[in-house]
Amino acid sequence: MRGRVLLIDDNVNLTTLTSRALSKAGYEVHVENDALQAMNTLRRVLPEVIVLDMMMPGRDGADILAEIRADRILHPMPVVVLTALAKEAAHMSRLGGVDSPVLGKPVELRVLIGEIDRQLGVGRAA
């Protein structure tokens, strides 16, 4: 297994396709399509990397990211931000003193996998 990933995005079609592809690539994938339940799922799953959409109904990704960065346990958890408004979301990338890469939607799977691997430290010398 390459690592445990949590996808948080309200687009069920996107999370279904992405989770299948990430599973085939060797990740353990968990999905949360309800932004209001995201923090509960995050605390239950304790992923190694979070892939977080910025624009969701009920609660946006910026609120979720702020809550992650304010939590002493979750604070250091790597978050890859996905958004159709990458330029507008770029200011969120350093929220809470932790860099979070911002990838524009639609994201190429190889780019997403590369970023997840980078966040997991895959390929770094031990």
Secondary structure as UniProt FT lines:
FT   STRAND          3..8
FT   HELIX           12..24
FT   TURN            25..26
FT   STRAND          27..32
FT   HELIX           35..37
FT   HELIX           38..45
FT   STRAND          49..53
FT   HELIX           61..70
FT   TURN            72..76
FT   STRAND          79..83
FT   HELIX           86..89
FT   HELIX           90..97
FT   STRAND          102..104
FT   HELIX           109..120
FT   TURN            121..123
//
